[in-house]
Amino acid sequence: MTKTRLGVSTKILGAAALLMFCFGGYLPGLVLAGYILMFEGDLDLRGTALVAAGLQLGFSLLGYVIGFLPDLLGIIESFMNILNVYADWYIIHRLQNLMVSICNVARYVVMILLAGACLIGKPVLPGFIKKLAE
């Protein structure tokens, strides 16, 4: 079992990075990922930090894209109101809320599963992330 400079197992620190982004948010996750990328030399650990940051960013962007839907519908509704045509977008707003909830649950499930895989020693790195970590 390899250890980090702090004396903690690399498996535990990799899982901590994933869980920090999952439950802690951006600031604690970025602090831990920044520490890993700047001071730790293990490529798998560095790649895990990149995967954690990338997943958090990807799910956040997906949430923003889904959140853009009501704004787009508001613009369409405004144009329709100019023409005295009124529409009810209730079902689309409900679908948007459902998509946001599914996205949040998927983020938790993926991050927790990857943290578990990291703890048992399975690689969580796609090939291009490993090259980026080098």
N, C-alpha and C positions, 0 to 999 in steps of 0.2 A: 504494500500500500504506500503510495507516494504521499508526501506531506508538502504543504505550502511553507512559505517563510514564517507564517504565523504559528506553524505547528499543527494545523488542522489538516485532515485528510482532503485531498483534491476532490473526492467524490462528494463530501459534505459541503465544501465550499461551492462546487458547481450546482448542487441542489439548492443551496441557500441563495445563489444568484437567481435561479429560476423562480423560487418562491418569493424572493424579495420583490421582483418585478410583478409577480402575480398578486400579492397581498399588500405590499408596501407602497407601490406607486413608482413614479419616475425617479424622484430624488434619491431614496435609499438604494434603489436598483442601479441607478447610474453611478452612485458612489462606489458600490461594491464592484460593478463591472469595470469601472475606471481603475480601481485598485488592481483587479485581476489583470487587466490589459497592460498596466504600466509596470507592475512589479513581479508578477508570476510568470514563470517560463514554460510551464506545462502547456503544450499545444491543445490538448483536449480540454483543459480548463478554460483556456482563452477562447476556444471555439464555443464552449458552452455559454460563456458570458456574451459572446456575439449572438448566439442563437436566442438567448433570453431577451436581449435588447431588441433584436429583430422581430421576435414574436410580439413583444409588447407594442412596438411601433406599428407592426402590421395590423394587429387587432384594433389599435386606436384609429388608424386610417380607415379601416373598414367601418368602425363606428361613426366616424365623421361623414363618410360617404352615405351611410344609411340615414344619418341625421340630416343630410342635405335634402332628402326627399320632401319633407314638409315645406321647406323653403321654396323648392321648385314648384310644388303644388300651390303654394300661396301666390306665386307669380302668375301661374295659369288661371287661378281663381280670380285674381284681380282683373286680368284681361277679359275673362268671361263676364264679370260684373259690369264692365264697361259696356258690353253688348246686351245687358239686361238678361243674361243667362246665369242662373244660379245652380250650383251643384253642391252636393254633400259629399265630402271627402272622408267621412267618418271611418269607413272600412279601411281606407288606405292608411289613415293614422294608426288604426289598430294593428294593421300588418307591419307598419314601421316599428311599433312598440314590440311586437313579437320578434321581429328580426334583430332588434337591439338586445333583447333578452337572450335569444339563441346565441348571438355573438359573445355575450358575456359569459354564458355557461360554457361555450366552446373554449374560450380563453382559459377559464379555470381548469377545465378537464385536461386540455393539452399541456398546460404548464405543470400541473400536478403529476400527470403521467410521465412527462419528461424528467421531472425531479426524481420520481421513483426510479426511473431507468438509470438516471445518473447515480443514485445511491447504490444500486446493485451492480454498477460497473458496465452497463451497456452503453455503447457509443450513441450520442444524440446528435452527431454532427453529419450533415450532408457534405458531399465532397467539396463543393465550392466554398463552404464555410471553413473547412480545414485549410484550404489554400489561402484564404483570406487571413486566417489566424497566423499563418507562417509569416 
